[in-house]
């Protein structure tokens, strides 16, 4: 019983840190609210998000290795990534993509590369943090 309470406290603290650090927003909370009907729904959605967004980031990276850049196509990929990030509540990833798209629009490709790596970093950081969180939640399963 004490272990369960301790684990719940750890989960609560970890979850709150995601919001305090701006990694997640209310859209993630909405995913969690759907778990009454479907346990682990948020984890399943985030798993799909990471699978698809990782592919999309690699697609952008590949497009950036082609000269001349197809800027409208790259922006379309980024728009898709921005939308999926927003829908799952990946707030920091979404914010960094907005900055990236502004640089693309302004043609600031040198700064674009730096910002692109920042998007990848925030994406990876979120994935690395949510993995242990979901593992801890699964430990509470009956």
C-alpha positions in Angstrom: 0.0 0.0 0.0 2.8 2.5 0.9 4.6 1.6 -2.3 1.5 2.4 -4.3 1.1 5.7 -2.6 4.8 6.5 -3.1 4.5 5.6 -6.8 1.4 7.7 -7.2 3.2 10.6 -5.6 6.2 10.1 -8.0 3.8 10.0 -11.0 2.0 13.1 -9.9 5.3 15.0 -9.4 6.7 13.9 -12.7 3.4 14.7 -14.6 3.3 18.2 -13.0 6.9 18.8 -14.1 5.8 18.3 -17.7 3.4 21.2 -17.4 5.7 23.4 -15.2 8.4 23.1 -17.9 5.9 23.8 -20.7 6.4 20.5 -22.4 2.7 19.6 -22.3 -0.5 21.6 -22.3 -4.3 21.2 -21.9 -4.6 19.0 -25.0 -2.6 16.3 -23.2 -5.0 16.5 -20.3 -7.9 16.0 -22.7 -6.2 12.8 -23.9 -5.9 11.6 -20.3 -9.6 12.4 -19.6 -10.5 9.9 -22.3 -8.8 7.1 -20.4 -11.9 6.4 -18.4 -13.3 4.7 -21.5 -9.9 3.4 -22.8 -7.1 2.8 -20.3 -3.7 3.9 -21.6 -5.3 6.0 -24.3 -2.9 8.9 -23.8 0.1 6.5 -24.1 -1.3 4.9 -27.3 -1.9 8.3 -28.9 1.6 9.6 -27.9 3.2 6.4 -29.2 1.5 7.0 -32.6 2.5 10.7 -32.4 6.1 9.8 -31.8 6.1 7.2 -34.5 4.6 9.6 -37.1 6.5 12.7 -36.0 9.8 11.0 -36.0 9.2 10.0 -39.6 8.1 13.5 -40.5 11.2 15.0 -38.9 13.3 12.6 -40.9 11.4 13.7 -44.1 12.1 17.3 -43.4 15.8 16.5 -42.8 15.9 14.7 -46.1 14.2 17.6 -47.9 16.8 19.9 -46.4 19.6 17.8 -48.1 18.2 18.5 -51.5 19.3 21.7 -53.3 17.6 23.9 -54.1 15.2 23.6 -51.1 11.6 23.1 -51.9 10.4 25.6 -49.3 6.7 25.2 -49.8 7.0 21.4 -49.4 9.2 21.8 -46.3 6.6 24.2 -44.8 3.9 21.8 -45.5 5.7 19.1 -43.6 6.3 21.5 -40.7 2.6 22.5 -40.8 1.7 18.9 -40.4 4.1 18.4 -37.6 2.8 21.5 -35.9 -0.8 20.3 -36.1 0.0 16.9 -34.7 2.1 18.4 -31.9 -0.8 20.7 -31.0 -3.4 17.9 -31.0 -1.5 15.8 -28.5 -0.5 18.7 -26.3 3.3 18.7 -27.1 3.4 22.4 -26.3 7.2 23.0 -26.4 7.6 21.1 -29.7 4.7 23.1 -31.1 6.3 26.4 -30.0 9.7 25.5 -31.5 8.0 24.5 -34.8 6.3 27.9 -34.9 9.7 29.6 -34.6 11.1 27.3 -37.3 8.3 28.1 -39.7 8.9 31.9 -39.2 12.6 31.5 -40.1 11.6 29.4 -43.1 9.2 32.1 -44.2 11.8 34.8 -43.8 14.4 32.7 -45.7 16.8 32.6 -42.8 18.2 29.2 -43.6 21.3 29.5 -41.5 19.2 30.2 -38.3 16.7 27.7 -39.6 19.2 24.8 -39.2 19.9 25.8 -35.6 16.2 26.0 -34.8 15.5 22.7 -36.6 17.9 21.0 -34.2 16.1 22.7 -31.4 12.8 21.1 -32.6 14.4 17.7 -32.8 15.9 18.2 -29.3 12.5 19.1 -27.7 10.8 16.2 -29.5 13.4 13.8 -28.3 13.3 15.3 -24.8 9.5 14.8 -24.6 9.8 11.3 -25.8 12.5 10.4 -23.3 10.5 11.9 -20.4 7.1 10.4 -21.3 8.5 6.9 -21.6 9.3 6.5 -17.9 6.1 8.3 -17.0 3.9 5.8 -18.9 6.0 2.9 -17.5 5.2 4.1 -14.0 1.5 4.4 -14.8 1.5 0.8 -16.0 2.9 -0.3 -12.7 -0.4 0.8 -11.1 -2.4 -1.6 -13.3 -4.2 -4.3 -11.3 
